[in-house]
Structure formats: structure tokens, C-alpha cells
Amino acid sequence: MNGIDSDGLGDFAKQLLALAEHKMPREVNKFMRKEGSTLLRKTKQKARQKVKKRTGKYLKGIKRGKVYKFQGEDTAIRVYHGAPHAHLLEDGHRIVGRDGKEHGFAKGYHVYKESRREFEKEFIRDCEKFIDDMLEQGLR
């Protein structure tokens, strides 16, 4: 699961985002869906680069969730994988033979962590642009 922190934004920018969220919830949800779709594209691109076995099932399972309130406060959206074995590819796993003996460890690809880290700066820049656009509209 990917989550983007707004720690890079200043206090004033966070207050403006909260005001926009209160006054214009549809625009905020639309903005978050757009940002989630951008993160989805970047995550799929990173998965294509890193995951070697290409059956297509892994890439098809990467999804963008709905906009929701994280811990009742912040508006959030997530990119996740619906398959029950996705965490094994993400974090790594033990390789165990049929006889129950361990034959090594398969390292994880860390697709979601790297995609999130690469996307954070772009997300903060887009948030600042969104705030500027909201100020131009006057937050009616």
C-alpha cells in the first residue's frame, strides 16, 4: 500500500488544503483521483522494470483505490495490489521445497515503496499548484 505524506508542505499550505477540502470537496476528490491515477501509472511502470516474470497477472492486479478519509482527518487515496501473493513479491519470501526444507530467500522487488518515494516530490508540487488554482478561484 502506498501513502503520500504531506510533511513537505508548510503549515499555511496544509491549512489552505483543509479549507479547500471543507469548501470544495468535489474538486479535492477529483484532484486526489487524478493524483492516484498518476501514482498508479508510475507504479505499473516501475513493476514492468523490476519484475522479470511476465505473465501479465501481476501488472493487471495493481489498482487505484477510492478517495477516503485517513484516520478521520486527511483525504487520502491508495494504490494497492489485490492478489493474495503480492506481498511476497513486494517484501520477499523464503524459498521452501516440497520436503519442507528452506532453500534460500527471494528478495523483494519493493515496487510500491520506490514508486511512492519517486512520486512524493511531484505530489507536493501538484498540491501547491492545486492550492494556487483554488486561491485564484477565490475559494468561494
Backbone as JSON, one array per atom type, in Angstrom:
{
  "sequence": "MNGIDSDGLGDFAKQLLALAEHKMPREVNKFMRKEGSTLLRKTKQKARQKVKKRTGKYLKGIKRGKVYKFQGEDTAIRVYHGAPHAHLLEDGHRIVGRDGKEHGFAKGYHVYKESRREFEKEFIRDCEKFIDDMLEQGLR",
  "N": [[0.84, -1.16, 0.0], [0.49, 2.21, -0.75], [1.15, 5.36, 0.61], [1.0, 8.85, 0.74], [2.82, 11.35, 2.27], [2.09, 14.56, 3.58], [4.06, 16.06, 4.63], [6.0, 17.62, 3.47], [4.77, 19.94, 2.79], [4.11, 23.28, 3.83], [2.86, 24.73, 6.95], [0.93, 26.68, 6.43], [0.12, 26.01, 3.85], [-1.01, 23.51, 4.37], [-3.18, 24.3, 5.91], [-4.6, 25.73, 4.0], [-5.22, 23.65, 2.24], [-6.92, 22.16, 3.89], [-9.0, 24.0, 4.17], [-9.85, 24.19, 1.5], [-10.71, 21.59, 1.2], [-12.89, 21.57, 2.88], [-14.55, 23.56, 1.76], [-14.71, 22.98, -0.99], [-15.28, 20.08, -1.69], [-15.71, 18.32, -3.86], [-13.89, 19.11, -5.86], [-11.49, 18.61, -4.55], [-11.65, 15.83, -4.22], [-11.63, 15.09, -6.92], [-9.09, 15.99, -7.65], [-7.5, 14.33, -6.02], [-8.14, 11.79, -7.06], [-7.04, 12.07, -9.6], [-4.32, 12.37, -8.95], [-3.92, 9.89, -7.75], [-4.26, 8.23, -9.96], [-2.04, 8.99, -11.44], [0.01, 8.08, -9.76], [-0.58, 5.36, -9.91], [0.06, 4.8, -12.6], [2.84, 5.28, -12.52], [3.61, 3.32, -10.68], [2.94, 0.95, -12.03], [4.67, 1.2, -14.19], [7.15, 1.04, -12.87], [6.91, -1.56, -11.89], [6.94, -3.01, -14.28], [9.58, -2.6, -15.0], [11.05, -3.86, -12.93], [10.03, -6.46, -12.17], [10.64, -9.61, -13.3], [9.42, -12.01, -14.34], [6.9, -12.34, -16.61], [3.79, -12.76, -16.71], [1.61, -11.27, -16.84], [-0.41, -11.18, -15.0], [0.4, -10.06, -12.58], [0.79, -7.32, -13.16], [-1.79, -6.61, -13.97], [-3.16, -6.72, -11.62], [-2.58, -4.5, -10.09], [-4.0, -1.74, -8.58], [-5.95, 1.31, -8.29], [-7.3, 2.79, -5.47], [-10.29, 4.06, -3.83], [-11.07, 7.48, -2.98], [-10.65, 8.41, 0.35], [-11.13, 9.15, 3.88], [-8.37, 9.38, 5.84], [-7.78, 8.1, 8.92], [-9.87, 9.64, 9.82], [-9.28, 12.32, 9.32], [-7.37, 13.37, 7.2], [-7.64, 13.58, 3.65], [-7.25, 10.87, 1.51], [-5.78, 8.55, -0.85], [-5.14, 5.35, -2.24], [-2.77, 3.12, -3.75], [-2.77, -0.19, -4.6], [-2.35, -3.79, -4.49], [-4.39, -6.39, -5.44], [-4.04, -9.15, -5.29], [-3.51, -12.14, -3.38], [-0.88, -12.97, -3.06], [0.81, -10.88, -3.51], [2.24, -9.44, -1.59], [4.38, -11.09, -1.12], [6.01, -10.85, -3.36], [6.56, -8.16, -3.15], [7.82, -7.77, -0.6], [9.55, -9.91, -0.31], [10.42, -13.42, 0.28], [10.71, -16.67, 1.88], [12.24, -19.43, 0.23], [10.9, -22.48, -0.07], [11.16, -25.93, -0.33], [9.39, -28.89, -1.57], [9.79, -30.8, 0.31], [9.88, -29.4, 2.64], [12.16, -28.14, 3.41], [14.2, -25.27, 3.71], [15.43, -23.38, 1.03], [16.63, -21.01, 0.53], [16.32, -17.43, 0.13], [14.08, -15.29, -1.44], [14.54, -12.14, -2.63], [12.67, -9.13, -2.14], [10.89, -7.01, -4.47], [10.13, -4.39, -3.97], [8.45, -2.51, -5.23], [6.27, -0.76, -4.72], [7.19, 0.86, -2.62], [9.39, 2.2, -3.77], [8.14, 3.52, -5.91], [6.43, 5.21, -4.53], [8.29, 6.82, -3.17], [9.55, 8.11, -5.32], [7.42, 9.53, -6.32], [6.64, 11.4, -4.41], [7.78, 14.07, -4.4], [6.74, 15.12, -6.76], [4.04, 14.99, -6.13], [3.82, 16.83, -4.01], [4.48, 19.18, -5.37], [2.31, 19.25, -7.17], [0.24, 19.57, -5.32], [0.78, 22.12, -4.33], [0.36, 23.58, -6.67], [-2.36, 23.04, -7.02], [-3.37, 24.35, -4.76], [-2.72, 26.99, -5.44], [-4.38, 27.29, -7.69], [-6.88, 27.04, -6.47], [-6.85, 29.33, -4.87], [-6.87, 31.27, -6.84], [-9.41, 30.88, -7.86], [-10.79, 31.74, -5.73], [-11.85, 30.38, -3.55], [-14.55, 30.44, -3.1]],
  "CA": [[0.0, 0.0, 0.0], [1.22, 3.47, -0.82], [0.56, 6.54, 1.22], [1.85, 10.01, 0.5], [2.8, 12.29, 3.37], [2.08, 15.97, 3.22], [5.04, 16.7, 5.51], [6.77, 18.57, 2.7], [4.02, 21.17, 2.68], [4.18, 24.13, 5.01], [1.64, 24.79, 7.77], [-0.06, 27.52, 5.74], [-0.39, 25.22, 2.73], [-1.88, 22.49, 4.94], [-4.42, 24.97, 6.3], [-5.33, 26.03, 2.77], [-5.78, 22.39, 1.75], [-8.05, 21.83, 4.75], [-10.08, 24.91, 3.81], [-10.36, 23.76, 0.2], [-11.41, 20.32, 1.43], [-14.17, 21.89, 3.5], [-15.37, 24.39, 0.88], [-14.83, 22.41, -2.34], [-14.92, 18.67, -1.57], [-15.69, 17.64, -5.17], [-12.64, 19.43, -6.54], [-10.43, 17.91, -3.83], [-11.74, 14.41, -4.59], [-11.2, 14.96, -8.31], [-7.64, 16.15, -7.63], [-6.91, 13.13, -5.42], [-8.27, 10.69, -8.03], [-6.05, 12.32, -10.65], [-3.0, 12.06, -8.39], [-3.88, 8.44, -7.58], [-4.04, 7.63, -11.28], [-0.64, 9.23, -11.79], [0.81, 7.13, -8.96], [-0.84, 4.04, -10.47], [0.89, 4.67, -13.81], [4.24, 5.19, -12.12], [3.8, 2.03, -10.03], [2.95, -0.08, -13.08], [5.92, 1.37, -14.95], [8.22, 0.51, -12.02], [6.73, -3.02, -11.84], [7.41, -3.54, -15.56], [11.05, -2.57, -14.99], [11.69, -4.68, -11.91], [9.56, -7.84, -12.08], [11.13, -10.27, -14.51], [8.48, -12.97, -14.9], [5.82, -11.54, -17.18], [2.58, -13.47, -17.1], [0.58, -10.25, -17.0], [-1.33, -11.17, -13.86], [0.89, -9.14, -11.55], [0.53, -5.94, -13.58], [-3.22, -6.37, -14.01], [-3.71, -6.66, -10.27], [-2.27, -3.22, -9.44], [-5.22, -0.94, -8.68], [-6.08, 2.56, -7.54], [-8.46, 2.72, -4.6], [-11.17, 5.21, -3.77], [-10.69, 8.56, -2.07], [-11.22, 8.18, 1.67], [-10.57, 9.93, 4.98], [-7.39, 8.6, 6.59], [-7.92, 8.32, 10.36], [-10.89, 10.65, 10.05], [-8.81, 13.69, 9.11], [-6.8, 13.7, 5.9], [-8.13, 12.9, 2.47], [-6.18, 10.0, 1.01], [-6.08, 7.56, -1.88], [-4.04, 4.4, -2.2], [-2.52, 2.2, -4.85], [-2.55, -1.46, -3.94], [-2.44, -4.99, -5.32], [-5.47, -7.21, -4.9], [-3.7, -10.57, -5.22], [-3.06, -12.55, -2.04], [0.56, -13.26, -3.03], [1.56, -9.68, -3.91], [3.19, -9.04, -0.53], [5.57, -11.93, -1.23], [6.86, -10.23, -4.37], [6.94, -6.83, -2.67], [8.7, -7.8, 0.56], [10.44, -11.06, -0.33], [9.89, -14.6, 0.96], [11.59, -17.84, 1.95], [12.0, -20.45, -0.79], [10.77, -23.74, 0.65], [10.9, -27.04, -1.23], [8.27, -29.77, -1.23], [10.14, -31.56, 1.51], [9.8, -28.51, 3.78], [13.46, -27.53, 3.7], [14.4, -23.93, 3.16], [16.49, -23.36, 0.02], [17.12, -19.66, 0.33], [15.39, -16.32, 0.32], [13.86, -14.47, -2.63], [14.45, -10.73, -2.24], [11.5, -8.41, -2.62], [11.13, -6.01, -5.52], [9.86, -3.08, -3.36], [7.88, -1.67, -6.3], [5.41, 0.29, -4.17], [8.0, 1.79, -1.83], [10.18, 3.05, -4.67], [7.22, 4.38, -6.66], [5.99, 6.25, -3.6], [9.4, 7.74, -2.91], [9.76, 8.92, -6.52], [6.23, 10.34, -6.6], [6.37, 12.37, -3.35], [8.11, 15.44, -4.8], [5.76, 15.53, -7.77], [2.77, 15.18, -5.43], [3.89, 18.1, -3.27], [4.43, 20.24, -6.39], [0.94, 19.3, -7.66], [-0.58, 20.13, -4.24], [1.0, 23.57, -4.33], [-0.33, 24.11, -7.85], [-3.78, 22.95, -6.71], [-3.66, 25.44, -3.82], [-2.7, 28.24, -6.21], [-5.6, 27.32, -8.51], [-8.01, 27.3, -5.57], [-6.78, 30.74, -4.47], [-7.3, 32.07, -8.0], [-10.87, 30.76, -7.95], [-11.32, 32.5, -4.62], [-12.43, 29.52, -2.52], [-15.94, 30.9, -2.98]],
  "C": [[0.89, 1.23, 0.0], [0.44, 4.55, -0.14], [1.53, 7.68, 1.01], [1.7, 10.95, 1.67], [2.76, 13.71, 2.84], [3.05, 16.74, 4.11], [5.85, 17.76, 4.78], [6.06, 19.9, 2.52], [4.16, 21.98, 3.96], [2.85, 24.14, 5.76], [0.54, 25.59, 7.07], [-0.69, 26.75, 4.59], [-1.33, 24.13, 3.23], [-3.22, 23.09, 5.35], [-5.26, 25.31, 5.07], [-5.95, 24.77, 2.18], [-6.99, 21.98, 2.58], [-9.25, 22.72, 4.43], [-10.7, 24.52, 2.47], [-11.16, 22.47, 0.34], [-12.79, 20.57, 2.02], [-15.1, 22.62, 2.53], [-15.66, 23.73, -0.47], [-14.48, 20.92, -2.32], [-14.87, 17.93, -2.91], [-14.37, 17.88, -5.9], [-11.46, 18.7, -5.88], [-10.45, 16.43, -4.19], [-11.27, 14.17, -6.02], [-9.68, 15.06, -8.4], [-6.97, 14.89, -7.09], [-7.02, 11.93, -6.36], [-7.25, 10.83, -9.14], [-4.65, 11.97, -10.17], [-2.85, 10.55, -8.17], [-3.64, 7.73, -8.9], [-2.61, 7.83, -11.75], [0.28, 8.27, -11.04], [0.62, 5.71, -9.48], [0.01, 3.8, -11.71], [2.36, 4.49, -13.46], [4.54, 3.84, -11.47], [3.84, 0.91, -11.06], [4.22, -0.01, -13.91], [7.09, 0.79, -14.16], [8.13, -1.02, -11.95], [7.2, -3.66, -13.15], [8.94, -3.6, -15.6], [11.64, -3.65, -14.1], [11.29, -6.15, -11.92], [9.87, -8.54, -13.39], [10.11, -11.21, -15.14], [7.23, -12.22, -15.35], [4.66, -12.42, -17.64], [1.44, -12.49, -17.32], [-0.35, -10.15, -15.82], [-0.89, -10.17, -12.79], [0.55, -7.7, -11.92], [-0.96, -5.63, -13.6], [-3.83, -6.2, -12.63], [-3.42, -5.36, -9.54], [-3.44, -2.27, -9.68], [-5.1, 0.36, -7.9], [-7.37, 2.46, -6.73], [-9.32, 3.97, -4.71], [-10.6, 6.26, -2.82], [-11.4, 8.31, -0.74], [-10.56, 9.09, 2.69], [-9.64, 9.03, 5.78], [-7.44, 9.02, 8.05], [-8.86, 9.48, 10.66], [-10.5, 12.07, 9.75], [-8.45, 13.98, 7.67], [-7.47, 12.93, 4.78], [-6.98, 12.11, 1.87], [-6.71, 9.11, -0.11], [-4.91, 6.6, -1.89], [-3.95, 3.62, -3.5], [-2.13, 0.9, -4.19], [-2.63, -2.59, -4.96], [-3.45, -5.91, -4.68], [-5.12, -8.68, -4.72], [-3.18, -10.94, -3.84], [-1.56, -12.83, -1.94], [1.41, -12.03, -3.34], [2.57, -9.26, -2.86], [4.46, -9.87, -0.59], [6.54, -11.36, -2.25], [7.37, -8.87, -3.9], [8.02, -6.91, -1.59], [9.73, -8.92, 0.54], [9.84, -12.22, 0.46], [10.93, -15.7, 0.99], [11.24, -18.77, 0.8], [12.03, -21.79, -0.08], [10.41, -24.82, -0.36], [9.73, -27.89, -0.77], [8.53, -30.57, 0.04], [10.12, -30.7, 2.77], [11.11, -27.84, 4.15], [13.56, -26.17, 3.01], [15.61, -23.94, 2.23], [17.02, -21.97, -0.26], [16.03, -18.64, 0.57], [15.3, -15.54, -0.98], [13.68, -13.02, -2.17], [13.21, -10.09, -2.85], [11.87, -7.37, -3.66], [10.91, -4.58, -5.01], [9.35, -2.07, -4.4], [7.11, -0.5, -5.71], [6.21, 1.32, -3.39], [8.78, 2.74, -2.73], [9.29, 4.0, -5.47], [6.75, 5.53, -5.78], [7.07, 7.28, -3.37], [9.64, 8.66, -4.11], [8.62, 9.9, -6.75], [6.04, 11.47, -5.59], [6.64, 13.82, -3.77], [7.11, 15.97, -5.82], [4.41, 15.8, -7.11], [2.75, 16.51, -4.68], [3.8, 19.28, -4.24], [3.0, 20.38, -6.92], [-0.01, 19.87, -6.6], [-0.44, 21.64, -4.2], [0.31, 24.23, -5.51], [-1.85, 24.1, -7.63], [-4.2, 24.07, -5.76], [-3.69, 26.77, -4.55], [-3.95, 28.38, -7.06], [-6.83, 27.62, -7.65], [-8.03, 28.75, -5.11], [-7.22, 31.64, -5.61], [-8.82, 32.02, -8.15], [-11.55, 31.46, -6.78], [-11.93, 31.68, -3.5], [-13.85, 29.92, -2.16], [-16.48, 30.75, -1.6]]
}
